[in-house]
């Protein structure tokens, strides 16, 4: 059974429901057990492929702006269960089993219409991801940020304004930005 570890999945459904990717990619950074990716794939339309980015392997790293390094419980067994759970999505789901920066180093030619940011929660990491994806965003892109109160979302939002994004709606834990103009 595909599970999640967050809240406000109702907002993720609302923001992805019938969202037209116009033949471009959807993506989730930080797949974990797959609920976010499943909900996105179940609700967006016309996406070329959904890419889930997650290195798994219980890596030790600093996850938040405050505090030190620690090991998360993203095991290889969790990844293997995810792949079994996603068997019904095999034609529309691709797991990029790597760190976010490794993905960004090797996938610069893709265009993204819908991105769920739920990986590292350090401001500098989320900012790097946001700028990279904004540079490859389609004219109607939506970016959803999970756990946004844990990092400097105001700074990230201000930078994304330079790429034509504005806040569409926000909850207590998730926020949706939408590209409203071509820059």
C-alpha positions in Angstrom: 0.0 0.0 0.0 1.4 3.4 -1.0 1.8 5.7 1.9 2.9 9.2 2.7 4.5 11.0 5.7 3.1 14.5 5.5 -0.2 16.4 5.8 -2.4 18.4 3.4 -2.5 15.8 0.7 -5.9 17.2 -0.1 -4.2 20.4 -1.3 -1.8 18.4 -3.5 -4.9 16.7 -5.0 -6.6 20.1 -5.5 -3.6 21.7 -7.1 -2.9 18.7 -9.4 -6.5 17.8 -10.3 -6.9 18.1 -14.1 -3.8 20.3 -14.3 -2.6 20.0 -17.9 1.1 19.3 -18.3 0.8 19.8 -22.1 3.1 16.9 -22.8 5.8 17.9 -20.4 7.1 16.2 -17.3 5.8 16.1 -13.7 8.2 15.5 -10.9 8.6 14.9 -7.2 11.8 15.4 -5.3 11.7 13.2 -2.2 9.5 10.3 -3.1 9.9 8.2 0.1 7.0 5.7 0.0 5.3 7.3 -3.1 2.0 8.8 -2.1 2.8 12.3 -3.4 3.9 10.9 -6.8 0.8 8.6 -7.0 -1.5 11.5 -6.3 0.2 13.7 -8.9 0.0 10.9 -11.5 -3.7 10.2 -10.7 -4.7 13.8 -11.1 -2.6 15.7 -13.7 -3.3 15.1 -17.3 -1.2 15.0 -20.4 2.1 14.6 -18.6 4.8 13.0 -20.7 6.2 11.1 -17.7 6.4 11.5 -13.9 9.9 11.4 -12.5 10.5 10.6 -8.8 13.9 11.7 -7.5 15.2 10.0 -4.3 18.6 8.5 -3.5 17.4 6.2 -0.7 20.2 4.3 1.0 19.8 5.9 4.4 22.3 8.7 3.7 23.7 11.0 6.4 23.1 14.6 5.6 21.9 17.9 7.1 18.1 17.9 6.4 17.2 21.3 7.9 18.8 24.8 8.2 19.1 24.3 12.0 20.8 21.2 13.4 23.5 18.8 12.2 23.7 15.8 10.0 21.7 12.7 10.7 20.7 9.5 8.9 17.1 9.4 7.6 15.3 6.0 7.3 15.1 6.1 3.5 16.3 2.5 3.1 16.9 0.5 0.0 14.1 -1.8 1.1 11.8 1.2 1.1 12.8 1.9 -2.5 12.3 -1.7 -3.5 8.7 -1.6 -1.9 8.0 1.6 -3.8 8.9 0.0 -7.1 6.6 -3.0 -6.4 3.8 -0.6 -5.3 4.3 1.5 -8.5 3.9 -1.5 -10.9 0.5 -0.1 -12.1 2.2 3.1 -13.0 5.1 1.6 -14.9 4.2 3.4 -18.1 4.1 6.8 -16.5 6.6 6.6 -13.5 10.4 6.7 -13.6 12.4 6.6 -10.4 15.6 8.6 -10.6 17.4 6.8 -7.8 19.9 9.6 -7.1 20.5 12.8 -5.2 18.8 16.0 -6.5 22.0 17.6 -7.6 23.0 14.4 -9.6 19.6 14.6 -11.3 20.1 18.3 -12.1 23.6 17.6 -13.5 22.2 15.1 -16.0 18.7 16.2 -17.0 19.0 19.8 -18.2 17.2 19.2 -21.5 13.8 18.3 -19.9 10.9 20.7 -19.5 8.7 20.5 -16.3 5.1 21.6 -15.8 4.4 20.3 -12.3 7.0 19.8 -9.5 6.5 18.8 -5.9 9.5 19.8 -3.7 9.7 17.4 -0.8 13.3 16.5 -0.6 16.0 18.3 1.4 14.5 21.0 3.6 17.5 23.4 3.8 16.9 26.8 2.3 20.0 26.6 0.1 19.0 23.2 -1.3 15.4 24.1 -2.0 16.6 27.4 -3.6 18.9 25.5 -5.9 16.2 23.1 -6.9 13.6 25.9 -7.4 15.9 27.9 -9.6 16.9 24.8 -11.7 13.3 23.8 -12.2 12.2 27.4 -12.8 14.7 27.6 -15.6 13.1 24.6 -17.2 9.5 25.4 -16.4 6.7 25.6 -19.0 4.5 28.7 -19.3 1.8 27.3 -17.0 4.0 25.4 -14.4 3.0 24.8 -10.8 5.5 24.2 -8.0 4.3 22.8 -4.7 6.6 23.0 -1.7 6.0 20.7 1.2 7.0 21.6 4.8 7.7 25.2 3.7 7.6 26.6 7.2 10.9 24.7 7.9 12.9 26.9 5.5 13.0 30.4 4.1 10.0 30.1 1.7 9.7 33.9 1.5 13.2 34.2 0.0 12.5 31.3 -2.4 9.1 32.9 -3.4 10.8 36.2 -4.0 13.4 34.7 -6.3 10.8 32.7 -8.2 9.0 36.0 -8.9 11.9 36.7 -11.2 10.8 33.6 -13.2 7.2 34.7 -13.4 5.8 32.7 -10.5 3.4 33.9 -7.8 1.7 32.3 -4.8 -1.5 30.6 -5.9 -2.6 29.3 -2.5 -1.0 28.0 0.7 -1.9 25.8 3.6 -0.2 25.3 6.9 2.4 22.8 5.4 2.1 23.1 1.6 2.3 26.1 -0.7 1.6 26.3 -4.4 3.3 28.7 -6.8 2.1 29.1 -10.4 3.9 30.6 -13.3 1.7 33.3 -14.6 4.0 35.0 -17.1 6.8 34.2 -19.4 10.1 35.9 -18.5 
